[in-house]
Amino acid sequence: MGSENGSITTESYDDENVALIFGVTGLVGREIVKRLTMSNKPRWRIYGVARNPEINSMTKMYSFISCDLLNASEAKQKLSPLQDIVSHVFWVTWSGEYPLDSDECCVQNRTMLTNALDAILPNAKRLKHFSLQTGMKHYVSLVGETLSRGEGSSLCYYSEECPRKGSGRNFYYVLEDLLKEKISGDSVVWSVQRPGLLMGSSTRTLYNFMGSLCVYGAMCKYLNLPFVFGGTRECWEECYIDGSDSNLVAEQHIFAATSGRVRDKGEAFNAINGVGFTWKEIWPEIGRKLGVQVNEKLMFDEGFWFEREMGERKNVWDEILVKEKLVRTKMEDLANWGFMDALFRCPFKLLGRRDKVDKFGFKRKYRTIDSILYWIDVMREEKLIPL
């Protein structure tokens, strides 16, 4: 069924759903494709949008549309032919060119969504649901947040009813407000999924935790270096972030869009694994899975910075690719060392509740260590990292 930038036909789609996935090459977009492809009732026809195709292509599973969403005329030309057939839209893309709390970031992401909506909404006679992905940073301002607990000794867990932060800028709010403005009437429902630390496999993701972790592990093994956690002691020893398996997030998107249980516009759901963890607890098992040196007494090193220690080792990754006969990638296609430093030195806790989505009937949960071990296996099968 797949094609790459193939022509869009206007045949009858009355007997099947038609999905339009923005960010199809990313961590969650890829998993939405896989799950919809496996569904027989109803059948799905899938269109996927991204600026560039995957390095390890899945386009046989869907029709790929290369599109720069910042270009209004290009978006209209390439997407408007779909407006009268699309039944479900999944928005799992964003622009990270500018700092997340900047006016420029808000403008760019609003422009992308505006251009897409202007192309597909005018004659969207079959559209039923628009599922927007943002994230758990919805609950914090990047200005002035500190690593803190709630009252007393209990942690603060964010629920979907928490009010927006008044300080700083957050493009998540901009996207939600735009959907509220643009999607009117009773026929189309829109919802929001808010994952935490995403875990999946992609070569087209800016904040790619699993890619960064696995490249780091491969380089430690190749160079015979210790596999240490470089970050703050609080981030090492305490629960401070939720894992979000891309499998779970994709399934939650589809549940929200198709179960019939999400009927009100703007329903938001945390999309998190649901089982807490600390890096100190799971680091030894991650190291063993990657086949690297793990000294449990010396695993933590507050003076270790990923950008400083790994950033200039691109030649090492190139050597590993040749030796292990892996898919040809640049180190930066998978690893983002600045992101790892920011993640492991995060100045605030970002923990959520998932009571709401449980009550709606989506009760799948994952242990984060299981997610990490699973995605290591997937990336090995895809020949992105060594065995």
VEXNUKE-90660 format. One line per field, with one value per residue (C-alpha): residue number from 1; residue in one letter; x negated, y, z negated. Coordinates in nm, 4 decimals. Each point is the difference from the previous one (the first is absolute). Layout:
i [NUM_...]
aa [A_...]
u [X_...]
v [Y_...]
w [Z_...]
***
This chain:
i [1_2_3_4_5_6_7_8_9_10_11_12_13_14_15_16_17_18_19_20_21_22_23_24_25_26_27_28_29_30_31_32_33_34_35_36_37_38_39_40_41_42_43_44_45_46_47_48_49_50_51_52_53_54_55_56_57_58_59_60_61_62_63_64_65_66_67_68_69_70_71_72_73_74_75_76_77_78_79_80_81_82_83_84_85_86_87_88_89_90_91_92_93_94_95_96_97_98_99_100_101_102_103_104_105_106_107_108_109_110_111_112_113_114_115_116_117_118_119_120_121_122_123_124_125_126_127_128_129_130_131_132_133_134_135_136_137_138_139_140_141_142_143_144_145_146_147_148_149_150_151_152_153_154_155_156_157_158_159_160_161_162_163_164_165_166_167_168_169_170_171_172_173_174_175_176_177_178_179_180_181_182_183_184_185_186_187_188_189_190_191_192_193_194_195_196_197_198_199_200_201_202_203_204_205_206_207_208_209_210_211_212_213_214_215_216_217_218_219_220_221_222_223_224_225_226_227_228_229_230_231_232_233_234_235_236_237_238_239_240_241_242_243_244_245_246_247_248_249_250_251_252_253_254_255_256_257_258_259_260_261_262_263_264_265_266_267_268_269_270_271_272_273_274_275_276_277_278_279_280_281_282_283_284_285_286_287_288_289_290_291_292_293_294_295_296_297_298_299_300_301_302_303_304_305_306_307_308_309_310_311_312_313_314_315_316_317_318_319_320_321_322_323_324_325_326_327_328_329_330_331_332_333_334_335_336_337_338_339_340_341_342_343_344_345_346_347_348_349_350_351_352_353_354_355_356_357_358_359_360_361_362_363_364_365_366_367_368_369_370_371_372_373_374_375_376_377_378_379_380_381_382_383_384_385_386_387]
aa [M_G_S_E_N_G_S_I_T_T_E_S_Y_D_D_E_N_V_A_L_I_F_G_V_T_G_L_V_G_R_E_I_V_K_R_L_T_M_S_N_K_P_R_W_R_I_Y_G_V_A_R_N_P_E_I_N_S_M_T_K_M_Y_S_F_I_S_C_D_L_L_N_A_S_E_A_K_Q_K_L_S_P_L_Q_D_I_V_S_H_V_F_W_V_T_W_S_G_E_Y_P_L_D_S_D_E_C_C_V_Q_N_R_T_M_L_T_N_A_L_D_A_I_L_P_N_A_K_R_L_K_H_F_S_L_Q_T_G_M_K_H_Y_V_S_L_V_G_E_T_L_S_R_G_E_G_S_S_L_C_Y_Y_S_E_E_C_P_R_K_G_S_G_R_N_F_Y_Y_V_L_E_D_L_L_K_E_K_I_S_G_D_S_V_V_W_S_V_Q_R_P_G_L_L_M_G_S_S_T_R_T_L_Y_N_F_M_G_S_L_C_V_Y_G_A_M_C_K_Y_L_N_L_P_F_V_F_G_G_T_R_E_C_W_E_E_C_Y_I_D_G_S_D_S_N_L_V_A_E_Q_H_I_F_A_A_T_S_G_R_V_R_D_K_G_E_A_F_N_A_I_N_G_V_G_F_T_W_K_E_I_W_P_E_I_G_R_K_L_G_V_Q_V_N_E_K_L_M_F_D_E_G_F_W_F_E_R_E_M_G_E_R_K_N_V_W_D_E_I_L_V_K_E_K_L_V_R_T_K_M_E_D_L_A_N_W_G_F_M_D_A_L_F_R_C_P_F_K_L_L_G_R_R_D_K_V_D_K_F_G_F_K_R_K_Y_R_T_I_D_S_I_L_Y_W_I_D_V_M_R_E_E_K_L_I_P_L]
u [0.0000_-0.2948_-0.1503_-0.2462_0.1437_0.2397_0.3156_0.3047_0.3077_0.3585_0.1498_0.2706_-0.1122_0.3431_-0.0986_-0.3241_-0.1576_-0.2611_-0.2781_-0.2203_-0.3071_-0.2128_-0.3457_0.0248_-0.3767_-0.0223_0.0106_0.3787_0.0945_-0.1753_0.1866_0.3387_-0.0665_-0.0840_0.3099_0.2393_-0.1537_0.0683_0.3659_0.2473_0.3234_0.0247_-0.2520_-0.2301_-0.1521_-0.2962_-0.1674_-0.3119_-0.1483_-0.3568_-0.2593_-0.2423_0.0535_-0.1470_-0.3543_0.1339_0.3180_0.3434_0.1776_0.1394_0.2393_0.1412_0.0033_-0.2737_0.0408_-0.3106_0.1169_-0.1463_0.2877_-0.1505_0.0741_0.3716_0.0206_-0.1852_0.2228_0.3130_-0.1222_-0.0988_0.2667_0.3194_0.0679_0.0485_0.2510_0.3138_-0.1253_-0.1906_0.1873_-0.2668_-0.2963_-0.2931_-0.2271_-0.3276_-0.2413_-0.1536_-0.2786_-0.2933_-0.2059_0.0345_-0.0043_0.3228_0.0961_-0.0638_0.2448_-0.1622_0.0757_0.3647_0.0275_-0.1580_0.2129_0.3182_-0.0870_-0.0495_0.3327_0.1802_-0.1259_0.1037_0.3471_0.0573_-0.0779_0.2177_0.2907_0.1929_0.1659_-0.0707_0.3309_-0.1270_-0.2213_0.0946_-0.2945_-0.3184_-0.2495_-0.2672_-0.3202_-0.1722_-0.1736_-0.0334_-0.1814_0.3550_-0.0073_-0.3180_-0.1540_-0.3582_-0.0500_-0.0798_0.0911_-0.2006_-0.0333_0.2643_0.2503_0.3572_0.1185_-0.1779_-0.1876_0.2424_-0.0875_0.2072_0.1752_0.1580_0.3527_0.1662_0.2038_-0.3078_0.0214_-0.2345_-0.3143_0.0192_-0.3729_-0.2066_0.1154_0.1236_0.0827_0.2192_0.2540_-0.0171_0.0825_0.2920_0.1428_-0.0313_0.1954_0.2681_0.0226_-0.0091_0.2049_0.3601_0.3288_0.0979_-0.1277_-0.3721_-0.1499_-0.3560_-0.2098_-0.3484_-0.2525_-0.2811_-0.2916_-0.3036_-0.3437_0.0685_-0.1646_0.0010_-0.2034_-0.0456_-0.2750_0.2056_0.0527_-0.1728_0.0382_-0.0725_-0.0657_-0.0356_-0.2232_-0.2239_-0.0134_-0.0819_-0.2669_-0.1565_0.0040_-0.1455_-0.2834_-0.0751_-0.0224_-0.2150_-0.2408_0.0093_0.1332_0.2112_0.3728_0.0742_0.3008_-0.1059_0.2445_0.1124_0.0390_0.3688_0.0673_-0.1966_0.1618_0.3547_0.3060_0.0157_0.1359_0.2448_-0.0952_0.2329_-0.0361_0.0769_0.2116_0.2185_0.0253_0.0951_0.2662_0.1355_0.0243_0.1987_0.2168_0.0876_0.0756_0.2016_0.1448_0.3001_-0.0634_-0.1626_0.2960_-0.0816_-0.2311_-0.3343_-0.0171_-0.3624_-0.1706_-0.3412_-0.1617_-0.2454_-0.1147_0.1601_-0.2752_-0.2609_-0.3731_-0.3401_-0.3045_-0.2012_0.2310_-0.0044_-0.3457_-0.1784_0.2533_-0.0276_-0.3783_0.0166_0.2403_-0.2429_-0.2946_-0.2039_-0.1999_0.2241_-0.1645_0.2999_-0.2085_-0.1257_0.3020_0.0778_-0.2356_0.1265_-0.3028_0.0765_0.1622_0.1156_-0.0590_-0.3581_-0.0900_0.1860_0.0608_-0.3323_-0.0006_0.1847_-0.2918_0.0469_0.3641_-0.1046_-0.2469_0.2724_0.2356_-0.2580_-0.1118_0.3529_0.1496_0.2766_0.2404_-0.1948_0.0865_-0.1764_-0.0478_0.2374_0.2748_0.0336_-0.1797_0.0581_-0.2577_0.1294_0.3404_-0.1520_-0.1783_0.3231_0.2022_-0.2318_-0.0422_0.3651_0.0677_0.3605_0.2036_0.2449_0.2245_0.3586_0.3129_0.1802_0.3270_0.1977_-0.0946_0.0461_0.3570_0.0644_-0.0934_-0.3598_-0.1887_-0.3153_-0.3122_-0.3703_-0.3031_-0.2574_-0.2853_0.2013_0.0547_-0.3724_-0.0993_0.2666_-0.1142_-0.3642_0.1099_0.2008_-0.2905_-0.2257_0.2495_0.0118_-0.3827_-0.0244_-0.2223_-0.2358_0.1069]
v [0.0000_0.2295_0.2508_0.2818_0.3312_-0.1920_0.1478_0.0218_-0.1611_0.0925_-0.3485_-0.0913_-0.0381_-0.0668_-0.3447_0.0976_0.2584_0.2333_0.1150_0.3018_-0.0109_0.3135_-0.0980_-0.3501_-0.0613_0.0805_-0.2220_-0.0088_0.0517_-0.3215_-0.1971_0.1436_-0.1243_-0.3508_-0.0250_0.1289_-0.2328_-0.2989_0.0983_-0.1865_0.1374_0.2645_0.0102_0.3022_0.1910_0.1961_0.3186_0.1175_0.3494_0.1058_0.2275_-0.2859_-0.3766_-0.2475_-0.1260_-0.3520_0.0332_-0.1348_0.1605_-0.3314_0.0249_0.3421_0.2743_0.2477_0.3729_0.2161_0.3432_0.3098_0.1026_0.3459_0.0639_0.0790_-0.0427_-0.3321_-0.1270_0.0973_-0.1566_-0.3310_-0.0393_0.1527_-0.3010_-0.2005_0.2299_-0.1818_-0.3513_0.0287_-0.1363_0.0216_0.2326_-0.0712_0.2985_-0.1362_0.2566_0.3289_0.2395_0.0172_0.2573_0.2539_-0.0321_-0.1531_0.3052_0.2550_0.2081_-0.1365_-0.3588_0.0900_0.1795_-0.2832_-0.2728_0.2043_0.0664_-0.3715_-0.0967_0.2946_-0.0918_-0.3621_0.0895_0.2534_-0.2708_-0.2790_0.1637_0.1909_-0.3141_-0.2510_-0.1771_-0.3361_0.1311_-0.1469_0.0557_0.2054_-0.1363_0.2502_-0.1019_0.2469_-0.1113_0.0116_0.3335_0.1362_0.0139_0.1980_0.3282_-0.0181_0.3284_-0.0259_-0.3655_-0.1837_-0.3633_-0.0136_-0.2149_0.0754_0.0737_-0.1980_-0.3016_-0.0971_0.0505_0.2228_-0.2005_0.2034_-0.0774_0.1258_0.2503_0.1922_0.3635_0.1385_0.1734_0.3781_0.0634_-0.0638_-0.1213_-0.3487_-0.0950_-0.2843_0.2585_0.1685_-0.3256_-0.0841_0.3502_-0.0210_-0.3268_0.1502_0.2934_-0.1950_-0.3127_0.1058_-0.1799_-0.3340_-0.2457_0.0131_-0.0784_0.0868_-0.1301_0.0476_-0.2664_0.1102_-0.2456_0.0262_-0.1311_-0.1743_-0.3337_-0.1383_-0.0378_0.2718_0.1674_0.3192_0.1067_0.2950_-0.1138_-0.3682_-0.1586_-0.3603_0.0989_0.2026_-0.2729_-0.2743_0.1967_0.0851_-0.3662_-0.1134_0.2510_-0.0944_-0.3649_0.0728_0.2239_-0.2105_0.2936_-0.0200_0.0458_0.2805_0.2186_0.3631_0.2275_0.1290_-0.2203_0.0951_-0.1169_-0.3183_-0.1019_0.1405_-0.0522_0.3192_-0.0846_-0.2447_-0.2330_-0.0217_-0.3008_0.0961_-0.3154_0.1191_0.3569_-0.1187_-0.2304_0.2825_0.2296_-0.2661_-0.0724_0.3678_0.0313_-0.3159_-0.1444_0.2332_0.0725_0.3396_0.2147_0.3495_0.2351_0.0697_-0.3000_-0.0332_-0.3143_-0.0658_-0.2739_-0.1608_-0.3516_0.0136_-0.1641_0.2209_-0.0601_0.1435_-0.0121_-0.1425_-0.3022_-0.0811_0.1136_-0.3320_-0.1988_0.2464_-0.0372_-0.3784_0.0050_0.2208_-0.2205_0.2751_0.0368_0.0709_0.0587_0.0422_0.2002_0.2416_0.0281_0.3587_0.2788_0.3541_0.1366_-0.1935_0.2072_-0.1839_0.2919_0.0421_-0.3698_-0.1282_0.2971_-0.0165_-0.3763_-0.0098_-0.1886_-0.2735_-0.0440_-0.0173_-0.2783_-0.1922_0.0256_-0.1535_-0.2703_-0.1093_0.0507_0.2252_0.2266_0.3093_0.2795_0.3048_0.0086_0.2960_-0.1991_-0.1993_0.1780_0.3417_0.0494_0.3398_-0.1579_-0.2722_0.2607_0.1984_-0.3123_-0.1313_0.3459_0.1012_0.2759_-0.1061_-0.3148_-0.0868_-0.2794_-0.0560_-0.1869_-0.2255_-0.0467_0.1813_-0.2171_-0.3085_0.1093_0.0481_-0.3645_0.0098_-0.1942_-0.1220_0.0557_-0.0642_-0.0241_0.2453_-0.2494_-0.2411_0.2771_0.0760_-0.3650_-0.0499_0.2982_-0.1086_-0.3267_0.1856_0.2281_-0.3042_-0.1722_0.3153_-0.0093_0.3507_-0.1139_-0.2953_-0.3302]
w [0.0000_-0.0539_0.2319_-0.0364_0.1141_0.2214_0.1455_-0.2238_0.1498_-0.0817_-0.0008_-0.2494_-0.3612_-0.1479_-0.1289_-0.1731_-0.2247_0.1424_-0.2325_0.0564_-0.2250_-0.0332_-0.1251_0.1423_-0.0210_-0.3723_-0.3072_-0.0351_0.3645_0.1015_-0.2651_0.0977_0.3534_-0.1224_-0.2154_0.2617_0.2581_-0.2269_-0.0411_0.2183_-0.1423_0.1166_0.2796_0.0136_0.2874_-0.1332_0.1193_-0.1795_0.0106_-0.0821_0.1513_0.0694_0.0330_-0.2412_0.0435_-0.0619_0.2051_-0.1003_0.2956_0.1252_-0.2948_0.0893_0.2617_-0.0819_0.0657_-0.0246_-0.1118_-0.1636_-0.2269_-0.0470_0.3681_0.0334_0.3768_-0.0095_-0.2801_0.1919_0.3226_-0.1581_-0.2696_0.1385_0.2280_-0.3212_-0.1651_0.1138_-0.0865_-0.3294_-0.3022_-0.2731_-0.0469_-0.2319_-0.0689_-0.1391_0.1395_-0.1111_0.0871_-0.2405_0.1870_-0.2823_-0.3821_-0.1286_-0.2064_0.2766_0.2019_0.3169_-0.1018_-0.0631_0.3357_0.1987_-0.1524_0.0350_0.3649_0.0716_-0.1527_0.1597_0.3465_-0.0461_-0.1293_0.2757_0.2545_-0.1411_-0.1836_0.2712_0.1369_-0.2761_0.0349_-0.1319_-0.2819_-0.3385_-0.2336_-0.0276_-0.2536_-0.1052_-0.1774_-0.2317_-0.3197_-0.3766_0.0240_0.0252_-0.3804_-0.0583_0.0989_0.1173_-0.1869_-0.3675_-0.0606_-0.2646_-0.1011_-0.2676_-0.1807_-0.0825_-0.3485_-0.2671_0.1271_0.2771_0.3635_0.2245_0.2727_0.2779_0.1138_0.3156_-0.2017_-0.1156_0.1144_0.2600_-0.1159_0.0243_0.0376_0.3106_0.3409_0.0894_0.3580_-0.1261_-0.1148_0.3408_0.1811_-0.2279_0.0368_0.3771_0.0166_-0.2214_0.2396_0.3259_-0.0715_-0.0491_0.0314_-0.1492_0.2587_-0.0844_-0.3411_-0.0942_-0.2878_-0.1442_-0.1018_-0.2342_-0.0201_-0.2245_0.1025_0.3309_0.0733_0.3513_0.3183_0.2615_0.1983_0.0395_-0.3611_-0.1649_-0.3617_0.0515_-0.3382_0.1168_0.2909_-0.2309_-0.2639_0.2490_0.1869_-0.3368_-0.1014_0.3328_-0.0256_-0.3612_0.1047_0.3055_-0.1944_-0.3182_-0.2049_-0.3164_0.0537_-0.2461_-0.0697_0.0368_-0.1784_-0.3374_-0.3046_-0.0291_0.3547_-0.0690_-0.3274_0.0151_0.2177_0.2037_0.3461_0.1588_0.2802_0.2998_0.2271_0.3599_0.0263_-0.2859_0.1304_0.3490_-0.1400_-0.2152_0.3040_0.1845_-0.3043_-0.0391_0.3717_0.0552_-0.3226_-0.0055_-0.3674_0.0596_0.1007_-0.1252_0.1851_-0.1648_-0.2325_-0.1130_-0.1289_-0.1487_0.2106_-0.2394_-0.0850_-0.3437_-0.2080_-0.1675_0.0182_-0.0890_0.2229_-0.2902_-0.0120_0.3703_0.1192_-0.0740_0.2048_0.2901_-0.0061_-0.0025_0.2962_0.1946_-0.0941_-0.1672_-0.3194_-0.2977_-0.3367_-0.2299_-0.2471_0.2684_0.2323_-0.1042_0.1088_-0.0498_0.1866_0.3195_0.2778_0.3126_0.2363_-0.1211_-0.0100_0.3073_0.2273_0.1811_0.0549_0.3345_0.1535_-0.2593_0.0999_0.3653_-0.0867_-0.1861_0.2988_0.2312_-0.2401_-0.0937_0.3498_-0.1276_0.1857_0.1025_-0.2404_-0.1289_-0.3752_-0.0222_0.1784_-0.3206_-0.2838_-0.1553_-0.2750_-0.1082_-0.0562_-0.2191_-0.2116_-0.0394_-0.0789_-0.2696_-0.1546_0.0180_-0.2598_-0.0666_-0.0503_0.2739_-0.1253_0.1035_-0.0930_0.2430_-0.1873_0.2689_0.2956_-0.2193_-0.0742_0.3712_0.0492_0.1222_-0.2656_0.1702_-0.2119_0.0511_-0.2250_0.1325_-0.0286_0.2151_0.2552_0.0160_0.0401_0.2680_0.2068_-0.0221_0.1628_0.2652_0.0894_0.0269_0.2309_0.2118_0.0130_-0.1435_-0.2909_-0.0556_-0.1557]
***
